[in-house]
Amino acid sequence: KLCCGSRGIGDLVPTRAAQRIVDNPPGEQGNPTLTQPIPINWSYHVDRRPKLLIDHDNLPPYLLKPEIVDLIDYVHDSRDRFLLEVLWHTGASISEVLALKASSFIFDPDNSYVVLKRIKRGSPKRKEKDKRRLPINDVKFINTVKRYTKTNRIRTNHRFFDFNRSTANRKISKWVT
């Protein structure tokens, strides 16, 4: 069973969204001032989750950030670990992640992103609608993708993962139980 915060990742999450707290003194206009990260009491959210899942039967089971970090640490196979990292950092569906190729990642010092192929979205009339760009701002994740690609000698037009969605779902189910 995964334990919340066992790695000591702390109770602070320095996400961009959490840091965008506007502090504009009266009469001043301009960019919002970034503040300190907002403290998050992970234990509270872990304790509260069972009640939320009962009270809101349409809410799917979910993991919190400390549990995701523990899960990624738990998986030792580099390919499986990379799968979890890509899922976590992109928020993409399993099908979108399994369709990724090395060429899906665009690394630019000012604007790195991943191009995700939309799966089962009907039949769009233009090819641009088949894809969506997701910015990547996490330097550690960018380096992880580059290192994984180089270490495993992934060719530009080859997929990262050579298994299907049901295999991936089976692996993930095994890891979280």
BELQUI-V898424 format. One line per field, one symbol per residue. phi: phi as a letter, one per 30 degrees, with the letter a starting at -180 (. if undefined). A space follows every 10 residues. Layout:
phi->???
//
This chain:
phi->.dcdiddidj cccddddddd cdbcdeicbk ddddcdeddb dddeddddee dedddbdddd ebcceddddd dddddcdddd ddedddeddc iddddddddd beddcccbec adabccddch cicddcdddd bbcbdbcddd dedddddddd dchddeccdd ccbcdddddd ddddddc
//
